[in-house]
Amino acid sequence: MEKSNTIVNGIKLQDGRIIQGYPIQQDAVMEEAKETPVLDKTGGYFSIKKKPAKPKPTDEEERYLQKLFTDNAFLILANRERILNDSRMLLTPVSVRNGLAYSGAFQTATLGVYIEWWINAPYSVLFDEKDDAMSLIWYLSGSPLSGGNLCSMVTEDGKTETVRVPFFRKLWPKFTDILANYHDAKRLYQAYTLPEVIDILRRETTEKIYTENIKEFHYQAKVNLLNAQLRDWEENYESLREKCDKYEKEWHFALYQLKKEEIVAFHKEYNLRKENLQNRKEELAKENQELKRKLRHKELTNKEYQPLLSANKKEIEQLKWELDEYANESISTLVPKLAEGEIRLFFGDLDKILSEIAEFVKSSSL
């Protein structure tokens, strides 16, 4: 279902704000024209004169408007709050033919689409590695499947450059989502033309306001980008770790298969020793309870109680160590590659390998 940010007499922005919309006065135009019937040029029927649809700009006009947009992209950015609070500026059409392979050209974007995209899509803002200079992606074109692309960025002095971005899949979905939100608003509400907006902004924007607003955006955009990169690296790490664990497990299973009978025998003996350890722990736990009872009833002094309790604890630790030592030596002997380069397996590795062996034995018996 297509999303929309249009509500009754207003437009809802990405940050949740609602600004007033100025409805297009279509009914008033029709009322004024009712007394002037004209013959349709086809000669087929009479029609009431309507306000003619605004003709599409010529290629030359589109090039002019596109250059006007890129020349003033940072002026627009510096006035982002001014534009986001005036729907007529927000809905100003931008003559840039963005598009995707297999999907064709997008609908005409507006200043609001670009501003909300630059604010909410961290990878839409680029930073030079040498001097940290900021650039804005203003043209999107590429494949949603392969990620291959041919985009364009604009620098603060209005210079444009074609770029191939490695993060194209992170750029276009947010752009199309925001673009879809504006579909109804463009149809219902008034909009300035780009030359009108640029004229207003040039008259209103002082050098101080421009500098401060660009500096503020630079800082926030850099923070957003670094946070996005951190999230991506964490996701990539998790993905690679899962793949590594999967391949490592498959490799281990192949090693276990080479010594299947010995591995099964070891697993059986290990479980038996583990069960004996558990039984002894339960016996000593009961002994400890009895010692505590005797201490409460003064059948034992604290001086007598502590050494007995300590001896039981040490016995459990010794039995646990002996079980781990048995497992470590057995696995290192049966599958020496698992302990290659190490004197002994670490406890974390040992637990993981024991768990794998249990799974291997279970799967082998099915």
KEKE-3310 file (N, C-alpha, C; in steps of 0.2 Angstrom, whole numbers, plus 5000, padded with zeros to 4 digits):
npx = (5004:5003:5011:5007:5010:5000:4988:4972:4971:4984:5002:5012:5028:5044:5049:5038:5032:5018:5013:5005:4995:4992:4978:4975:4966:4955:4941:4937:4943:4936:4924:4925:4927:4915:4907:4912:4911:4920:4923:4928:4943:4943:4930:4920:4913:4906:4915:4918:4929:4944:4957:4972:4982:4998:5011:5023:5040:5052:5067:5077:5073:5072:5085:5090:5083:5088:5101:5100:5095:5106:5116:5112:5110:5116:5112:5098:5099:5104:5093:5084:5075:5067:5061:5055:5044:5035:5024:5022:5035:5040:5034:5039:5043:5057:5067:5074:5078:5077:5080:5077:5084:5074:5063:5061:5059:5058:5044:5042:5052:5052:5057:5056:5056:5070:5076:5071:5076:5090:5092:5088:5093:5108:5119:5117:5124:5140:5157:5173:5188:5200:5199:5187:5176:5159:5148:5133:5122:5113:5107:5100:5103:5102:5104:5093:5095:5108:5115:5124:5128:5125:5127:5126:5135:5135:5145:5149:5151:5144:5149:5147:5148:5150:5147:5151:5143:5146:5136:5123:5111:5107:5103:5092:5080:5075:5073:5063:5053:5050:5047:5035:5027:5024:5016:5001:5000:5007:4997:4986:4990:4996:5011:5027:5037:5054:5063:5056:5057:5071:5074:5067:5074:5087:5086:5082:5092:5106:5124:5129:5118:5118:5131:5131:5120:5124:5135:5130:5122:5132:5139:5129:5125:5137:5139:5127:5131:5142:5137:5128:5137:5144:5133:5132:5144:5144:5133:5138:5149:5143:5136:5147:5153:5144:5144:5157:5157:5148:5155:5166:5161:5156:5169:5174:5165:5168:5181:5178:5171:5181:5186:5175:5170:5179:5176:5163:5164:5172:5163:5153:5160:5164:5151:5148:5157:5154:5141:5144:5152:5141:5133:5142:5143:5130:5130:5139:5134:5123:5130:5136:5125:5121:5133:5131:5119:5124:5133:5124:5117:5127:5135:5146:5161:5164:5177:5180:5170:5173:5185:5180:5170:5177:5185:5176:5172:5184:5186:5176:5180:5192:5187:5180:5190:5198:5188:5187:5201:5202:5193:5200:5213:5208:5201:5211:5220:5212:5208:5219:5221:5212:5218:5229:5244:5242:5244:5234:5217:5206:5195:5183:5183:5183:5171:5163:5167:5164:5150:5147:5152:5143:5131:5135:5137:5123:5117:5123:5118:5105)
npy = (4994:5011:5024:5039:5056:5065:5074:5080:5096:5097:5092:5079:5077:5068:5068:5069:5081:5092:5102:5116:5115:5123:5123:5119:5130:5124:5124:5137:5142:5135:5141:5154:5153:5148:5156:5156:5147:5136:5130:5114:5109:5098:5098:5090:5092:5104:5113:5118:5131:5128:5131:5130:5116:5116:5117:5104:5106:5111:5102:5111:5120:5111:5108:5121:5123:5112:5115:5126:5121:5113:5122:5129:5121:5120:5132:5129:5119:5125:5132:5123:5122:5133:5129:5117:5121:5128:5124:5127:5129:5117:5108:5112:5108:5098:5097:5084:5069:5056:5038:5020:5005:4994:4999:5012:5030:5040:5048:5066:5074:5084:5099:5096:5082:5080:5087:5080:5068:5070:5073:5061:5050:5044:5040:5048:5059:5065:5064:5071:5062:5069:5083:5083:5089:5093:5084:5083:5070:5071:5066:5050:5035:5018:5000:4991:4978:4973:4983:4991:5007:5024:5039:5056:5069:5085:5098:5111:5123:5121:5113:5098:5081:5064:5049:5033:5024:5014:5010:5010:5002:5007:5019:5022:5016:5023:5036:5033:5030:5042:5050:5044:5047:5060:5061:5063:5075:5084:5084:5090:5102:5119:5125:5133:5139:5134:5144:5155:5151:5151:5164:5170:5164:5169:5182:5182:5176:5178:5179:5175:5167:5157:5151:5146:5137:5128:5123:5117:5107:5099:5094:5086:5077:5071:5064:5056:5048:5041:5034:5026:5019:5012:5004:4996:4990:4982:4974:4967:4961:4952:4944:4939:4932:4922:4915:4911:4903:4893:4887:4883:4874:4864:4860:4854:4844:4836:4832:4825:4814:4807:4800:4793:4782:4782:4794:4793:4784:4791:4801:4794:4789:4801:4807:4798:4800:4813:4812:4804:4814:4823:4816:4815:4828:4831:4822:4828:4840:4837:4833:4845:4852:4845:4847:4861:4860:4854:4864:4874:4868:4867:4856:4856:4866:4882:4883:4869:4867:4875:4870:4857:4860:4868:4857:4849:4858:4859:4846:4845:4855:4849:4837:4842:4848:4837:4831:4840:4840:4827:4827:4837:4831:4819:4824:4832:4822:4813:4822:4831:4842:4852:4857:4862:4871:4875:4873:4868:4866:4880:4884:4889:4886:4872:4869:4873:4864:4851:4852:4852:4839:4832:4835:4830:4816:4813:4816:4807:4795:4795)
npz = (5000:4996:5004:5012:5017:5018:5027:5033:5027:5029:5030:5035:5041:5041:5054:5061:5063:5059:5045:5038:5024:5008:4999:4982:4972:4964:4962:4962:4951:4941:4943:4939:4925:4920:4911:4899:4886:4875:4859:4857:4849:4841:4836:4841:4853:4864:4877:4894:4898:4905:4917:4909:4909:4916:4905:4902:4906:4893:4886:4887:4897:4907:4909:4913:4925:4933:4934:4941:4953:4957:4958:4969:4979:4992:4998:4998:5007:5019:5022:5027:5038:5036:5024:5027:5034:5027:5016:5003:4998:5002:4993:4980:4964:4958:4945:4941:4934:4941:4943:4942:4936:4927:4933:4928:4927:4942:4950:4949:4960:4975:4984:4997:4998:4994:5005:5017:5014:5013:5027:5033:5027:5030:5021:5010:5011:5008:5013:5011:5011:5014:5017:5024:5018:5013:5003:4993:4987:4973:4962:4957:4950:4945:4947:4956:4959:4956:4962:4955:4949:4944:4950:4955:4963:4972:4976:4989:4981:4970:4960:4951:4950:4943:4952:4958:4969:4983:4992:4986:4988:5000:4998:4988:4992:5003:4998:4988:4997:5004:4993:4988:4999:4996:4986:4986:4992:4983:4973:4979:4985:4984:4976:4975:4962:4957:4954:4960:4974:4976:4974:4985:4995:4993:4996:5009:5016:5026:5027:5039:5044:5034:5035:5049:5048:5039:5045:5056:5050:5044:5055:5061:5051:5049:5061:5060:5049:5053:5064:5056:5049:5059:5063:5052:5051:5062:5059:5048:5054:5062:5053:5045:5056:5059:5047:5047:5059:5054:5043:5050:5059:5050:5045:5057:5059:5048:5052:5063:5057:5052:5062:5068:5076:5087:5092:5095:5105:5114:5118:5124:5136:5141:5145:5154:5164:5167:5172:5184:5191:5193:5201:5212:5216:5220:5232:5240:5241:5250:5261:5264:5268:5280:5287:5289:5297:5309:5313:5316:5327:5336:5336:5329:5329:5322:5318:5316:5306:5294:5288:5284:5275:5265:5261:5254:5244:5237:5232:5223:5213:5209:5204:5193:5186:5182:5174:5163:5159:5155:5144:5136:5133:5127:5115:5109:5106:5098:5088:5082:5075:5080:5091:5086:5087:5099:5117:5125:5123:5125:5138:5134:5120:5122:5128:5117:5107:5113:5113:5100:5097:5103:5096:5084:5086:5089:5077:5069:5073:5069)
capx = (5000:5007:5011:5006:5011:4995:4982:4967:4974:4991:5007:5016:5035:5047:5050:5031:5028:5013:5013:4999:4995:4988:4974:4974:4959:4952:4934:4937:4945:4931:4918:4927:4927:4909:4903:4916:4912:4924:4923:4934:4946:4941:4923:4916:4908:4908:4917:4919:4936:4947:4963:4976:4987:5005:5015:5030:5046:5056:5073:5082:5071:5074:5093:5091:5080:5092:5107:5098:5095:5113:5120:5109:5108:5118:5107:5092:5100:5105:5086:5080:5069:5062:5057:5050:5039:5031:5022:5023:5042:5041:5031:5042:5046:5064:5068:5079:5075:5080:5076:5080:5084:5068:5057:5059:5060:5053:5039:5045:5053:5051:5063:5054:5059:5077:5078:5070:5081:5097:5092:5086:5097:5115:5123:5115:5128:5147:5162:5180:5193:5206:5197:5180:5171:5153:5144:5126:5119:5107:5104:5100:5102:5106:5101:5091:5097:5115:5118:5128:5124:5129:5124:5129:5135:5136:5149:5146:5152:5140:5152:5144:5152:5147:5150:5148:5143:5146:5130:5117:5105:5105:5101:5086:5073:5073:5071:5057:5048:5049:5044:5029:5023:5022:5011:4995:5002:5008:4991:4981:4992:5000:5019:5031:5042:5061:5066:5053:5060:5078:5074:5065:5080:5093:5084:5081:5098:5112:5130:5130:5114:5120:5137:5129:5116:5128:5140:5126:5120:5138:5140:5124:5126:5143:5137:5122:5134:5147:5132:5126:5143:5145:5128:5133:5150:5141:5129:5143:5153:5138:5135:5153:5154:5139:5147:5163:5155:5145:5160:5171:5157:5156:5175:5175:5161:5172:5186:5175:5169:5187:5187:5168:5170:5183:5173:5157:5166:5174:5157:5150:5164:5164:5145:5148:5161:5150:5136:5147:5153:5135:5131:5146:5141:5124:5131:5143:5129:5119:5135:5137:5119:5122:5138:5128:5115:5128:5135:5118:5116:5133:5138:5153:5163:5166:5184:5179:5166:5176:5190:5176:5167:5182:5188:5171:5173:5190:5185:5172:5184:5197:5184:5178:5196:5199:5184:5190:5207:5201:5190:5205:5218:5205:5200:5218:5223:5208:5207:5224:5220:5208:5222:5235:5247:5240:5246:5228:5211:5204:5188:5177:5183:5182:5164:5160:5168:5160:5143:5148:5153:5136:5127:5138:5135:5116:5115:5126:5114:5099)
capy = (5000:5017:5028:5046:5060:5070:5073:5085:5102:5097:5087:5076:5076:5062:5069:5069:5087:5093:5109:5118:5114:5128:5119:5122:5133:5122:5126:5144:5143:5133:5146:5160:5151:5145:5160:5156:5141:5136:5124:5109:5109:5092:5099:5085:5094:5110:5112:5124:5133:5127:5133:5125:5112:5119:5112:5101:5111:5109:5100:5117:5123:5107:5109:5127:5121:5107:5119:5131:5117:5111:5128:5132:5115:5121:5137:5126:5115:5130:5135:5117:5123:5137:5126:5112:5125:5131:5118:5129:5128:5110:5105:5115:5103:5098:5094:5080:5063:5050:5032:5014:5000:4989:5003:5018:5036:5041:5054:5072:5075:5091:5101:5093:5076:5080:5089:5075:5062:5071:5072:5054:5045:5046:5039:5053:5065:5062:5068:5070:5059:5073:5089:5082:5093:5089:5084:5080:5066:5074:5062:5043:5030:5012:4994:4989:4971:4972:4989:4995:5014:5030:5044:5062:5073:5092:5101:5118:5128:5120:5108:5092:5075:5058:5045:5026:5023:5007:5009:5012:4999:5010:5026:5023:5014:5029:5041:5032:5030:5049:5052:5041:5051:5067:5060:5066:5082:5087:5085:5094:5109:5124:5125:5138:5137:5134:5151:5159:5149:5153:5172:5172:5162:5173:5189:5181:5172:5181:5175:5172:5161:5152:5147:5142:5132:5122:5120:5113:5101:5095:5090:5081:5072:5066:5059:5051:5043:5037:5029:5021:5014:5007:4998:4992:4985:4977:4969:4963:4957:4946:4940:4935:4928:4917:4911:4908:4898:4888:4884:4880:4868:4859:4857:4850:4838:4832:4829:4819:4809:4803:4796:4792:4777:4784:4800:4791:4780:4796:4805:4790:4789:4808:4808:4794:4803:4819:4809:4803:4821:4826:4812:4816:4835:4830:4819:4833:4846:4835:4833:4852:4854:4841:4851:4867:4859:4853:4870:4878:4865:4867:4850:4857:4873:4885:4881:4863:4867:4878:4865:4852:4864:4869:4851:4847:4862:4858:4840:4847:4858:4844:4832:4846:4849:4831:4829:4844:4837:4821:4829:4840:4826:4815:4827:4833:4815:4811:4827:4835:4849:4856:4860:4863:4877:4877:4868:4864:4870:4885:4881:4891:4882:4865:4869:4873:4857:4846:4853:4850:4832:4829:4836:4825:4809:4812:4816:4801:4789:4795)
capz = (5000:4995:5010:5011:5023:5018:5031:5032:5027:5031:5028:5040:5040:5043:5061:5065:5063:5054:5043:5035:5016:5005:4994:4975:4972:4957:4961:4960:4944:4937:4943:4935:4918:4917:4906:4893:4883:4869:4855:4856:4842:4837:4834:4843:4858:4868:4884:4898:4898:4912:4918:4906:4913:4915:4901:4904:4904:4888:4888:4889:4903:4912:4911:4917:4932:4936:4936:4947:4959:4960:4960:4975:4984:4999:5000:5000:5013:5024:5024:5027:5042:5032:5018:5030:5038:5022:5011:4996:4996:5002:4987:4974:4960:4956:4938:4940:4932:4945:4941:4943:4931:4928:4936:4925:4930:4947:4950:4951:4967:4977:4988:5003:4997:4995:5012:5021:5012:5016:5034:5036:5024:5031:5015:5005:5012:5007:5016:5008:5016:5015:5021:5027:5014:5012:4996:4993:4982:4970:4956:4958:4944:4945:4947:4963:4960:4957:4966:4950:4949:4941:4953:4955:4969:4971:4981:4991:4976:4965:4956:4951:4948:4943:4957:4959:4977:4985:4996:4983:4991:5006:4996:4984:4996:5008:4993:4985:5002:5005:4987:4988:5004:4994:4980:4987:4994:4976:4969:4983:4988:4980:4976:4972:4957:4960:4953:4966:4980:4976:4974:4992:5000:4992:4999:5016:5020:5027:5027:5045:5044:5030:5038:5055:5047:5035:5050:5060:5047:5043:5061:5063:5046:5050:5067:5057:5045:5058:5067:5051:5047:5064:5063:5046:5052:5067:5055:5043:5058:5064:5047:5044:5061:5058:5041:5050:5063:5050:5040:5055:5061:5045:5045:5063:5058:5043:5056:5068:5053:5050:5068:5070:5081:5093:5094:5099:5112:5119:5120:5129:5142:5144:5148:5160:5169:5169:5177:5190:5194:5195:5207:5218:5218:5224:5238:5244:5243:5256:5266:5266:5272:5286:5291:5292:5303:5315:5315:5320:5333:5340:5336:5327:5330:5316:5317:5313:5300:5288:5284:5280:5269:5260:5258:5249:5238:5233:5229:5217:5209:5207:5199:5187:5182:5180:5168:5158:5157:5151:5137:5132:5131:5122:5109:5106:5103:5092:5082:5084:5071:5084:5096:5083:5089:5106:5122:5126:5121:5130:5141:5129:5114:5124:5128:5110:5104:5116:5111:5093:5097:5105:5090:5078:5088:5089:5070:5066:5076:5066)
cpx = (5004:5006:5009:5007:5005:4989:4977:4970:4981:4996:5011:5023:5037:5048:5044:5028:5023:5013:5007:5000:4990:4984:4974:4967:4956:4945:4933:4938:4940:4925:4919:4926:4921:4906:4907:4917:4916:4923:4929:4937:4945:4934:4918:4911:4911:4911:4918:4927:4938:4954:4968:4981:4994:5009:5021:5035:5050:5063:5078:5080:5072:5081:5094:5089:5085:5098:5106:5097:5101:5117:5118:5107:5110:5114:5101:5093:5101:5098:5081:5074:5064:5058:5052:5044:5034:5030:5023:5030:5043:5039:5034:5045:5053:5065:5074:5076:5079:5076:5080:5080:5078:5062:5056:5061:5055:5049:5044:5046:5052:5057:5062:5057:5066:5079:5077:5075:5088:5097:5091:5090:5104:5120:5122:5120:5135:5152:5169:5184:5198:5204:5190:5175:5165:5150:5137:5125:5113:5103:5106:5099:5106:5101:5099:5093:5104:5119:5123:5124:5129:5125:5128:5129:5136:5140:5146:5146:5148:5143:5148:5148:5149:5151:5147:5148:5142:5139:5124:5111:5103:5102:5094:5080:5071:5070:5064:5051:5046:5045:5037:5024:5021:5017:5005:4995:5003:5002:4986:4983:4996:5007:5022:5035:5049:5064:5062:5056:5067:5078:5072:5071:5086:5092:5084:5088:5104:5118:5131:5125:5116:5126:5135:5125:5119:5132:5136:5124:5126:5140:5136:5124:5132:5142:5132:5126:5139:5142:5130:5131:5144:5140:5129:5139:5148:5137:5133:5147:5149:5137:5141:5155:5150:5142:5153:5162:5152:5150:5165:5167:5157:5163:5176:5171:5165:5178:5183:5173:5175:5188:5180:5168:5173:5179:5166:5159:5168:5168:5153:5153:5164:5157:5144:5151:5157:5145:5139:5149:5147:5133:5135:5144:5135:5125:5135:5139:5125:5124:5136:5131:5119:5127:5135:5123:5118:5131:5130:5117:5122:5136:5145:5154:5164:5173:5184:5175:5169:5181:5186:5173:5171:5185:5183:5171:5179:5190:5181:5176:5189:5193:5182:5184:5198:5195:5186:5196:5207:5198:5196:5210:5215:5204:5206:5221:5219:5208:5213:5224:5216:5212:5229:5238:5246:5242:5240:5222:5209:5197:5182:5177:5181:5174:5160:5161:5164:5152:5142:5148:5146:5131:5129:5136:5127:5114:5118:5122:5107:5098)
cpy = (5006:5021:5035:5050:5066:5069:5079:5092:5103:5092:5085:5075:5070:5063:5069:5076:5088:5100:5110:5117:5120:5125:5123:5124:5131:5124:5133:5146:5141:5138:5152:5159:5149:5149:5160:5150:5141:5130:5120:5109:5103:5093:5094:5087:5101:5109:5118:5125:5132:5130:5128:5122:5115:5114:5110:5105:5107:5106:5106:5120:5118:5107:5115:5126:5117:5110:5123:5127:5115:5117:5131:5127:5116:5127:5134:5122:5119:5132:5129:5118:5128:5134:5121:5115:5128:5126:5120:5128:5120:5106:5108:5109:5104:5094:5090:5073:5057:5044:5026:5010:4996:4993:5009:5024:5037:5047:5060:5073:5082:5093:5097:5086:5075:5082:5083:5069:5064:5071:5065:5049:5046:5045:5044:5059:5062:5067:5066:5068:5064:5079:5089:5087:5089:5090:5081:5076:5069:5070:5054:5039:5024:5006:4992:4982:4970:4977:4993:5002:5019:5036:5051:5066:5080:5094:5108:5123:5127:5115:5101:5087:5069:5053:5038:5025:5016:5005:5011:5009:5003:5017:5026:5021:5020:5035:5039:5032:5037:5051:5050:5045:5057:5066:5064:5074:5086:5089:5090:5101:5113:5123:5131:5135:5137:5141:5156:5157:5152:5161:5174:5170:5167:5180:5188:5179:5176:5176:5171:5166:5155:5147:5143:5136:5126:5119:5115:5106:5096:5091:5084:5075:5068:5061:5054:5046:5039:5032:5024:5016:5009:5002:4993:4987:4980:4971:4964:4959:4951:4942:4936:4930:4921:4912:4907:4902:4892:4884:4880:4873:4862:4856:4852:4843:4833:4828:4823:4813:4804:4798:4795:4788:4779:4790:4798:4788:4786:4800:4801:4790:4796:4809:4804:4797:4810:4817:4808:4809:4824:4823:4814:4823:4835:4827:4824:4839:4844:4835:4840:4854:4851:4845:4857:4866:4858:4859:4874:4875:4864:4861:4850:4864:4876:4883:4874:4863:4870:4873:4860:4854:4865:4863:4849:4851:4861:4851:4841:4850:4853:4839:4836:4847:4843:4829:4834:4842:4831:4823:4832:4836:4822:4818:4829:4827:4813:4815:4832:4842:4854:4860:4862:4870:4879:4871:4864:4869:4874:4882:4883:4887:4874:4864:4868:4866:4851:4846:4851:4842:4829:4829:4831:4818:4808:4812:4809:4794:4789:4791)
cpz = (5000:5001:5008:5017:5023:5023:5030:5033:5030:5029:5034:5038:5043:5051:5065:5065:5057:5052:5039:5027:5014:4999:4987:4974:4965:4956:4959:4953:4939:4937:4939:4928:4915:4912:4900:4890:4877:4865:4855:4849:4838:4834:4836:4849:4861:4875:4887:4899:4905:4912:4914:4910:4911:4911:4904:4902:4898:4891:4891:4896:4909:4914:4915:4924:4936:4938:4942:4953:4962:4962:4967:4980:4991:5002:5002:5007:5019:5026:5025:5032:5039:5027:5021:5033:5033:5016:5004:4993:4997:4996:4980:4970:4958:4950:4937:4939:4935:4943:4943:4937:4932:4931:4932:4929:4936:4946:4951:4958:4969:4982:4995:5003:4998:5002:5017:5020:5014:5023:5037:5033:5025:5025:5009:5005:5012:5010:5013:5013:5018:5020:5024:5024:5012:5005:4997:4987:4979:4964:4958:4952:4945:4946:4955:4964:4961:4961:4961:4949:4946:4944:4952:4961:4967:4977:4983:4986:4970:4959:4956:4948:4948:4948:4956:4966:4978:4990:4993:4985:4997:5004:4993:4988:5000:5003:4990:4990:5003:4999:4987:4993:5001:4988:4980:4988:4987:4972:4972:4984:4983:4981:4973:4966:4960:4959:4959:4972:4981:4977:4981:4996:4999:4996:5006:5020:5020:5027:5033:5046:5040:5033:5044:5053:5043:5040:5054:5057:5046:5049:5062:5057:5046:5056:5064:5053:5049:5061:5063:5049:5052:5064:5057:5047:5057:5064:5051:5048:5060:5059:5045:5050:5061:5052:5043:5054:5059:5047:5045:5058:5056:5044:5051:5062:5053:5047:5060:5064:5052:5056:5072:5076:5087:5096:5098:5105:5117:5122:5125:5136:5145:5148:5154:5166:5172:5174:5184:5194:5197:5201:5213:5221:5222:5231:5243:5246:5249:5262:5269:5270:5279:5290:5294:5297:5309:5318:5319:5326:5338:5341:5333:5328:5323:5314:5314:5306:5294:5285:5280:5274:5264:5257:5252:5243:5234:5229:5222:5211:5205:5202:5193:5183:5179:5174:5162:5155:5153:5144:5133:5129:5126:5115:5105:5103:5097:5086:5084:5081:5075:5089:5093:5085:5096:5111:5124:5124:5127:5132:5136:5123:5116:5124:5121:5106:5107:5114:5104:5092:5099:5100:5085:5080:5087:5081:5067:5068:5073:5060)
residu = (MET:GLU:LYS:SER:ASN:THR:ILE:VAL:ASN:GLY:ILE:LYS:LEU:GLN:ASP:GLY:ARG:ILE:ILE:GLN:GLY:TYR:PRO:ILE:GLN:GLN:ASP:ALA:VAL:MET:GLU:GLU:ALA:LYS:GLU:THR:PRO:VAL:LEU:ASP:LYS:THR:GLY:GLY:TYR:PHE:SER:ILE:LYS:LYS:LYS:PRO:ALA:LYS:PRO:LYS:PRO:THR:ASP:GLU:GLU:GLU:ARG:TYR:LEU:GLN:LYS:LEU:PHE:THR:ASP:ASN:ALA:PHE:LEU:ILE:LEU:ALA:ASN:ARG:GLU:ARG:ILE:LEU:ASN:ASP:SER:ARG:MET:LEU:LEU:THR:PRO:VAL:SER:VAL:ARG:ASN:GLY:LEU:ALA:TYR:SER:GLY:ALA:PHE:GLN:THR:ALA:THR:LEU:GLY:VAL:TYR:ILE:GLU:TRP:TRP:ILE:ASN:ALA:PRO:TYR:SER:VAL:LEU:PHE:ASP:GLU:LYS:ASP:ASP:ALA:MET:SER:LEU:ILE:TRP:TYR:LEU:SER:GLY:SER:PRO:LEU:SER:GLY:GLY:ASN:LEU:CYS:SER:MET:VAL:THR:GLU:ASP:GLY:LYS:THR:GLU:THR:VAL:ARG:VAL:PRO:PHE:PHE:ARG:LYS:LEU:TRP:PRO:LYS:PHE:THR:ASP:ILE:LEU:ALA:ASN:TYR:HIS:ASP:ALA:LYS:ARG:LEU:TYR:GLN:ALA:TYR:THR:LEU:PRO:GLU:VAL:ILE:ASP:ILE:LEU:ARG:ARG:GLU:THR:THR:GLU:LYS:ILE:TYR:THR:GLU:ASN:ILE:LYS:GLU:PHE:HIS:TYR:GLN:ALA:LYS:VAL:ASN:LEU:LEU:ASN:ALA:GLN:LEU:ARG:ASP:TRP:GLU:GLU:ASN:TYR:GLU:SER:LEU:ARG:GLU:LYS:CYS:ASP:LYS:TYR:GLU:LYS:GLU:TRP:HIS:PHE:ALA:LEU:TYR:GLN:LEU:LYS:LYS:GLU:GLU:ILE:VAL:ALA:PHE:HIS:LYS:GLU:TYR:ASN:LEU:ARG:LYS:GLU:ASN:LEU:GLN:ASN:ARG:LYS:GLU:GLU:LEU:ALA:LYS:GLU:ASN:GLN:GLU:LEU:LYS:ARG:LYS:LEU:ARG:HIS:LYS:GLU:LEU:THR:ASN:LYS:GLU:TYR:GLN:PRO:LEU:LEU:SER:ALA:ASN:LYS:LYS:GLU:ILE:GLU:GLN:LEU:LYS:TRP:GLU:LEU:ASP:GLU:TYR:ALA:ASN:GLU:SER:ILE:SER:THR:LEU:VAL:PRO:LYS:LEU:ALA:GLU:GLY:GLU:ILE:ARG:LEU:PHE:PHE:GLY:ASP:LEU:ASP:LYS:ILE:LEU:SER:GLU:ILE:ALA:GLU:PHE:VAL:LYS:SER:SER:SER:LEU)
# end
